C-alpha cells in the first residue's frame, strides 16, 4: 500500500550513531572532570516542506498541508525545528506552538519562506542523554556523594546529580529529568567514583550543516554538534559575527579546551590560532569527538554565529 503525500512527508529514515566516552578514575582522591559535547540529536519525529510561511513580531508560522499533527504536541515536551536546506540550512529554532497543520517558531530577524525543508525533533534532556535508571554515572543522596552534571543556563552554572530515583539540584528536590540541553550546549561532568566511567552517547547523525549562535560578552560551553573530531581552523569560530581577534589572549575572544587537568586557552590573531604561552600556530589543534569548548567573549562583543559543515558526519566511525 502506498503512503499518502502527508504520510510520505512524515516518514523518517536517518542515520544513527554511537560514540563511547571514557572518563578516567580519580587520582589521589580528586574528582575527574570531563568537558562533554553532545554530538547527536534525538531522532526526528517529522520531516517535510512548508507550504507557506507567515511572520509577525519575530514569530514565523510554517503551514504544512495535512501532516497529521495534534495541537500542542511539540510544546508539551520541548521540540526544535531545524532547517535542512537553502540559505537557512542548519538553523535551529525552539517550537513555540503548533496546530494540526502549522508550527510556530521564534525566528527573530531570520527570514523564513515557503518551501523550507525542515525537520522537528525532541530536545535532548538529562534523562534522555544519561538515563534515569541503571545509568553509568554514580548516584547519591547529595552532591558530595554523586557524580555531577554542570550546565550553563546563560547566566550561571547549575549543578545536577541523580539521587537514585531522578535528577535533581541542591535547591530543587523535584525531578529534573526533563532539564533541556540545547543542541549546541556543552556539559561539564565531575566523576568521583573509584573506577573509570564509560558513557555511550546515541542519537541521530547530522548530514546537514549546523548553525550555532554564540552569545555576546560572557561565556558559554560550546559543542560542535558533529560526531567527528575537528580542528580550531575547521570550526571557523573567528568568522562569527563580532568575534574579537588580538595579539594576546587578554585582548581577544578565546576558545578554551580542558586537557584533563587545566584549560588550554586559544585565541585568534587575525591570521591564525595561537595558544596562550606559545607562539606556534594552533590552526590544527584537535578538538576530539565528544568534547566541547568553553567560549569566553570580551565585554562589548556582539552576538555572533558560526556555521559548521555537517558533511564530515557522513564519514565518521560510529564505534570510535
C-alpha positions in Angstrom: 0.0 0.0 0.0 1.5 3.4 -1.0 1.7 6.2 1.5 -0.3 9.4 1.1 1.6 12.7 0.5 1.1 13.7 4.1 2.3 10.3 5.3 5.3 10.3 2.9 6.4 13.7 4.3 6.4 12.4 7.8 8.3 9.2 7.2 11.8 9.4 8.6 14.8 7.4 7.7 18.1 8.9 9.1 21.5 7.6 10.1 22.0 7.0 13.8 25.3 6.5 15.6 27.1 5.9 18.9 30.3 7.2 20.3 31.9 5.9 23.5 33.4 8.4 26.0 35.6 7.1 28.8 36.3 9.2 31.9 39.4 8.0 33.8 39.1 7.2 37.5 40.1 9.9 40.0 43.7 10.3 41.0 44.7 10.9 44.7 41.1 11.1 45.7 40.3 14.1 43.4 37.3 14.1 41.2 37.9 13.7 37.4 36.4 16.4 35.2 35.3 15.9 31.6 34.0 18.6 29.2 31.5 16.8 27.1 29.9 17.8 23.8 26.5 16.4 22.6 27.2 15.2 19.1 23.8 13.7 18.4 20.2 15.0 18.4 17.3 12.8 19.3 15.7 11.2 16.2 13.4 13.4 14.1 9.7 12.9 14.5 8.8 14.8 11.3 10.4 15.9 8.1 8.6 17.9 5.4 8.5 21.1 3.4 6.5 24.2 4.3 3.6 25.2 2.0 3.6 28.8 3.2 5.1 31.0 6.0 3.6 34.0 7.8 5.7 36.2 10.1 4.5 38.5 12.9 6.7 40.2 15.5 9.6 37.8 15.1 7.4 34.7 15.1 7.3 32.6 11.9 4.5 30.1 11.4 5.1 27.4 8.8 1.9 25.8 7.3 2.3 22.2 6.2 -0.9 20.9 4.5 -2.1 17.9 6.4 0.8 16.5 8.4 -1.4 14.7 10.9 -0.2 16.6 14.0 -2.2 17.2 17.1 -2.4 20.7 18.6 0.3 21.3 21.1 2.2 18.0 20.6 5.5 19.8 20.1 5.3 22.0 23.2 4.2 19.5 25.8 7.8 18.4 25.6 10.3 20.9 24.2 10.9 20.3 20.5 13.2 22.0 17.9 12.7 22.8 14.3 15.8 22.6 12.1 16.0 24.0 8.5 17.6 21.3 6.3 18.4 23.2 3.0 18.7 26.6 1.4 20.1 29.8 2.8 18.9 29.0 6.3 20.3 25.4 6.4 21.5 24.4 9.8 19.5 27.0 11.8 17.6 25.6 14.7 14.6 27.2 16.5 12.6 26.1 19.5 9.0 25.3 18.7 6.7 27.9 20.4 3.3 26.4 19.3 1.7 24.1 16.8 -1.7 23.3 15.5 -2.9 20.3 13.4 -1.2 21.7 10.3 1.2 24.6 11.4 4.2 25.1 13.6 5.4 28.4 15.0 9.0 29.3 16.0 10.6 32.4 17.4 12.8 33.2 14.4 13.8 36.7 15.4 15.2 38.6 12.4 15.8 35.4 10.4 13.6 35.4 7.3 11.9 32.1 6.6 10.0 31.4 3.4 7.7 28.9 1.7 9.2 25.6 0.6 11.6 25.4 3.5 12.8 21.9 4.0 12.7 21.2 7.8 12.7 18.6 10.5 11.3 18.5 14.0 13.0 16.6 16.8 12.5 16.5 20.6 15.1 18.2 22.8 17.8 16.3 24.5 17.3 16.2 28.2 19.3 14.9 31.2 17.0 11.9 31.3 17.3 11.1 27.6 21.1 11.6 27.4 22.2 10.0 30.6 19.2 7.9 31.6 17.1 7.8 34.7 17.7 4.2 35.9 20.7 1.9 35.7 22.9 4.7 34.5 26.7 4.5 34.4 27.1 7.7 36.5 27.3 7.4 40.2 24.2 8.2 42.2 23.9 9.6 45.7 21.8 11.5 48.2 23.8 14.7 47.8 26.3 16.5 45.5 29.0 15.2 47.8 28.3 11.5 47.1 27.2 11.6 43.5 28.7 12.3 40.1 27.8 15.8 38.9 26.5 17.3 35.7 27.0 21.1 35.3 25.2 23.1 32.7 25.4 26.8 31.9 21.9 28.4 31.7 23.1 31.6 30.0 23.7 33.4 33.3 25.3 30.9 35.7 26.3 27.3 36.2 23.7 24.9 37.5 24.8 21.6 39.1 22.6 18.4 38.8 23.0 15.0 40.4 21.0 11.8 40.4 19.7 10.6 43.7 18.9 7.0 42.6 15.3 8.0 41.5 15.6 11.1 39.4 17.9 14.0 38.5 17.7 17.0 40.9 19.7 20.0 42.1 20.7 21.0 45.6 17.8 23.6 45.7 15.1 21.6 43.9 14.3 18.0 45.1 11.6 17.6 42.4 12.6 15.7 39.2 14.8 17.4 36.8 14.9 14.5 34.3 13.4 16.8 31.7 16.0 19.6 32.1 16.7 20.6 28.5 20.1 20.5 26.8 20.2 22.9 23.9 21.6 21.4 20.6 24.9 23.3 20.8 25.2 23.0 24.6 28.3 21.5 26.3 28.4 19.8 29.6 30.9 19.5 32.5 30.9 16.1 34.2 32.5 15.7 37.6 33.1 12.0 38.4 34.3 10.8 41.8 33.9 7.1 41.7 36.8 4.7 42.3 36.8 3.4 38.7 36.6 4.7 35.1 33.2 5.8 33.8 32.1 4.8 30.3 29.3 6.6 28.5 27.7 5.5 25.3 26.2 8.5 23.5 23.5 7.6 21.0 21.4 9.6 18.6 20.7 10.9 15.1 23.7 11.8 12.9 23.7 15.2 11.2 24.0 15.1 7.5 23.3 18.8 7.0 25.1 22.0 8.1 24.9 23.1 11.8 24.4 26.7 12.6 25.2 27.8 16.1 24.6 31.2 17.8 27.2 32.4 20.2 26.4 34.8 23.0 27.9 38.3 23.1 30.1 39.1 26.1 30.4 36.3 28.7 30.9 32.6 28.4 29.2 29.5 27.0 30.2 25.9 26.7 30.0 25.2 23.0 29.7 21.8 21.3 30.4 21.4 17.6 27.5 19.0 17.4 29.3 16.7 15.0 30.2 13.1 15.9 33.7 13.6 14.4 37.0 15.1 15.6 37.7 18.6 14.2 40.2 21.4 14.5 40.1 25.0 15.5 40.6 26.2 11.9 37.7 24.0 10.7 35.3 25.3 13.4 35.8 28.8 12.0 34.8 30.4 15.3 36.8 33.5 14.3 34.4 34.2 11.5 31.5 34.6 13.9 29.8 38.0 13.9 31.7 40.3 16.3 34.5 37.8 17.1 37.4 39.8 18.6 40.9 38.9 17.5 44.1 40.2 19.2 47.8 39.8 19.7 47.3 38.3 23.1 44.6 36.1 24.8 43.7 39.0 27.1 42.7 41.2 24.1 40.8 38.6 22.2 37.8 36.3 22.4 39.0 32.9 23.5 38.2 29.2 23.0 39.3 27.0 25.9 39.8 23.3 25.8 40.1 21.2 29.0 43.2 19.0 28.7 42.4 16.8 31.7 43.9 19.0 34.4 43.7 22.6 33.1 42.4 24.8 30.3 44.4 25.4 27.1 43.5 28.9 26.1 43.3 29.6 22.4 42.8 33.0 20.6 42.9 34.2 17.0 45.5 36.8 16.0 43.7 37.8 12.8 45.8 35.4 10.7 46.0 32.2 12.8 45.1 30.5 16.1 47.6 30.6 18.9 47.7 29.2 22.5 48.5 31.4 25.4 52.1 30.8 26.3 53.1 29.6 22.8 54.0 31.3 19.5 53.3 28.2 17.4 50.3 28.0 15.1 47.3 26.1 16.6 45.2 26.0 13.5 45.4 22.2 13.6 44.8 21.9 17.3 42.5 18.9 17.7 39.0 19.0 19.2 38.3 15.4 19.9 34.9 13.9 19.2 32.5 14.2 22.1 34.2 17.3 23.6 33.2 20.9 24.0 35.0 24.3 24.1 34.5 27.0 26.8 34.0 30.2 24.8 34.8 33.4 26.5 34.0 36.7 24.7 35.2 40.1 25.7 32.9 42.8 27.0 31.4 44.6 24.1 31.5 41.6 21.7 28.3 41.3 19.7 26.1 38.3 19.5 27.6 36.1 16.8 27.1 32.9 14.9 29.2 30.2 13.4 28.2 27.9 10.5 29.6 24.4 10.7 29.6 22.0 7.8 27.9 18.7 8.6 29.2 16.8 5.6 32.0 15.2 7.6 29.4 13.4 9.7 28.9 11.1 6.7 32.3 9.5 7.1 32.5 9.2 10.9 33.3 5.9 12.7 30.2 5.1 14.9 32.4 2.9 17.1 35.1 5.4 17.7 
